[in-house]
Amino acid sequence: MLTSSQANSLHPGCFNACELANTLRLKAEEENFLKNPKKSKKKNESYSSEGDISKLENRVTFLFCVDIVYTKAIETITFAQQPSSTSMSPEAKLFEVADHQQGYFTSQQAEECGISRSNFHFRIRSGEWVKSLRGIYRLARYPVTDRSELVLWVLWSRDRRGNPQGVWSHETALDIHEISDVMPSKMHMTVPLTFRKRVATPKHLKLHFATLTKSDVETWQGYQVTTPLRTLIDVIEEGIVPEEQVEQAIRDGLRTGILNERDLNKITQLKKYSYLYDHKHKIQKRH
């Protein structure tokens, strides 16, 4: 099979856009010719002379060119039908970002989508955007979601590169996972040991400094939260949650399936609560 460059040098007309339609029309005829070249000759004619053989070779070569053009045309049509992120409008790109963050986005994300910072004020005045915090906005027409403030303050924790640093933890994580009836007075967030913000921490936020691993964290819509197991470890070590709330959290977690006995038995801090789920322990306690 000839390459496209070789075919183009032999038959430049094959790759002329004006002749593409005619080339495709000839494809069926040439395929029939290749399958049975002798039938394409007139009656009582044969390929005996060198000239006839040369003509046959040229027609076969031309057919290869047609095949290349045909394949190229099909690939072009298929590619054109596929959606491309580069063809999306800046507004569509921004909506895609905000949709993963419950309608919120940062000024940096808006600029990365192709919206100039000089247009921000106009979009706010027109009611298209709502300014929530410094450098954080929300699409005004985006449906109101439950607990959207969890996304807002995680975006507040972003570093200079725009990456969120905060992970919801402790009592707030208990509340998110819906284990226990704890009602925290503040929103508890764990941040890296190197976390720094130029602005003061809001009074309703309680920051905990720690290093979390990937296995300690779950990703929800627009924010991260510590796993139920890591959450229990945190509240037990901090000693800020009453014992009855810890017990309820373990029971609720086992009942809903987000906790299991095998994992609980591996954690030193949780072994003293084995009476809540260990069947053997319950039998010994009765005796």
N, C-alpha and C positions, 0 to 999 in steps of 0.2 A: 504494500500500500504506500502511495506517495505521500509525502508530507504536504502541508498546506503551502509552504514556501515553494516547494518543487512544482506543485500543481499550478501555482500562480505564475511561475516563470514559463511554463509550457503553454498555459491558456489564460492569459491575463483577463480575458473577457468574462471568465467564470466568476470573478470576484467583483465585477462591476455591479453596483446596486441596481442599475437600470435593467440589467439582463438577468437578475436573480429569478424573477417570475418565469421567464422563458426557459431558464436552465432547469428549474424544478419541473416544468412541463415535459422537458425532454427526458427526464429521469426514467419514466415508465418505458418509453421507447427504447432507450439504451439498455435497460435491464433485459428486455425481451431479446435484444440483439446479442447481448453477452451470453444468454442462456442457449441460444441456437443461432449462431451467426450465419450459417449456411442458408437458413430459411429466409434470412433478410436479403439475400441476393436474388436477382431475377432468375427465372427458370433456365436450366441448362448452363448456368454460370458457376464457376468454382474458383477457389483461392489457390491458384497455381503459380502465378508470377510473383516475382519479388515485390512488384508495385502493389499488388493486391494484399500481400502479407503486410507490407508497410502501412497500407491504409487501415488494415484490421488492427494493427498495433496502436496506431494513432487514435482510433475510435475507442479501443479499450482504455487507453490512457485518459482520454477525455471523460470516459465514464467514471474513472476514479476521481477526477476533478469534480464532477457533478456530485458524487457521493460526499466529498468534503464540504462543498457548498451547502448541500442539503442538511448535513449534520450540523453545520455551523448555524444555519437559519433556525433549525429546531431549538438548538441550545439558546440562541438569542431570544426567541419567543418565550421559552420557559423561564429564563432569567428575568425577563421583563415582567412576568406575571408574579414573581416573588416580591413580597414587601421588603423594603430596605429602610434601615434606620436613618440613612442619610437623606432619604426622600421625605421623611416626616417633617412637619412644620415644628418650629420651636415650641409652640403651644402644646402640640401633641406629645412631644418629648417630655415637657414639664409635667403634663398630666400623668404620664406613665411613671414618673418619679414620685409625684405626690400620691398617686394611688397606692403605692407600697408603704406610705407613711401617713395614712388616714387623712390625706388632704394637705398635709404640711410639706414645706420645702424650705431650704435655706437660700440666701442670696447667691451663694456660690453655686448651688445646684442650678438655679435659674440661669446664671451666666453660662454655665457649661452646656445648657440646652440651647443657647444661642440668643437669649434675651438680654439686651443691653441694660446695664444698671441705670442709665439715663431714662429708661422707660418705666422704671419701677413706680415712680410717683404717679405717673399717668394711670397705671393699672390699679393703683390703690384708690385714686380719686374716682375712677370709673366704676368702682365696686367689684372689679374682677378679682382683686386680691384683698385680703385682710391682713394687716400687720399684727402679729401676735407678740413677738419679742424682738429685740434688736437682732436684725439679720435673719429672722424667721417669719415666714408668711404662710397663709393658708388660702386655698382656692375657695372663694366665697360661696360658690354653688355646689361645692362638694358636700355630700350628705353628712349630717352630724353623726358621729360614731360614739359608741360607749367607751369611756375611759380614754378619750383622745389626748388628755393631758399627759398620759404616759409617753406618748410620742414627742410631745412638745418639749418636755424637760430633758428627754434623752438627746434631742437635737441641741438643746442648750449646752449640754456637756461636751459638745464637739471640740476637737482640737483645732489647731491652725490649718490643718489640711482638710478640715470639714468632716472628720471621722468621729462619730459619737463614741464617747468613752464610758458613759454610765451604763450600769446594769441594775435593774430593779432587784432588790434583795430584802432579806429580813422580814419584818411584818408586812411590808408592801407586797413581797413575793407570796407570802401566805395568803394574802387577800386576792392576788391575781389567780393563784392556783385554786382558790376557794376551798382551802383546808383550814379549819378552825373558824371561830367567829370573831377573831381579833379585828379591832377597828383602830388602826394606827392614827395617832394625832399628827404625824409627819410622814412624808414620803421618803422611804429609805432607799438609797442608791449606793451601790458599791462602785468605786472608781479606782484606777491604777494608783500605785504609790507615787508616781510622778505627776499626778493630775494637778494642773494649775489653771486658774481662771483669773483674768484681770478684774472682773466684776465680783462683787460680794455674793456669797451663796445665799439664795432666797431663804427666808426663815422657815418656810414650810418643808424645806429639803434637809434631810439628815444624811450626810455623806459618811461612808465607811471606806477606808482605804485598805485594799487587799489585792493580791494577784490571783485572778481566776483563770482556770484552764478551760479549754473548749468543752470538756465533759461536764463542767460546772454550770454551763449556760444553755438556755434554750432561746431560739429566735421566734418571736411572735410578729404580728403585723406592725412593723415600724419600730420595734424596740426589742431589747433582750431582757431576760429575767433568769435568775438562778433556778436551777432544777429544784424540785421538791426536796430531794435528799440534801442538796447543798444548803437549801434554805433552813431545814431543820438543824443542821450542824451550826449554822450561823446564829440562829436565835438561842440555841442551847449554850453556846460558848459566850454569847453576849450577856445572857441571863436577864434579858429584858422582857421576856414573855412568861407569864405565869405557867406553872407546871400543868395545870388543867388544860390550858390552851395548847401546850405541846402534845399532851395526850390526845386531845381531840384532833389535832392536825395529823397525827399518826393514824388514828382510826379512820378519819375521812380519806386520807391518802390510800390506805389499804382497801377501803370500801369502793372507791372510785377507780382503783387500779393504777394510779400514778405512782404508788409505792409498792414494793414487794418485800416479803420477809427476807429473802436472800440478801438483798442489798442492805437492809436494815441491820442484819446480823454482822455485816462486815465493818460497821462503823462503831468505834469504841464509845463515842458519846451517846449512842443510842441503845447500847446493850442493857442499860438499866431499865429501859422501857420494854424489855422483851416479854414481860408479863401481859402486855396488851395483845400479843399475837402468837407467842410461842405456846403451842398446845401442851408440850411436855411440862413446861414451867407451871401452867395452870393446874395440872394434875398434882404436881408436887406441892403446890401451895394449898390445895384442898386437904392433903394428908398432913 
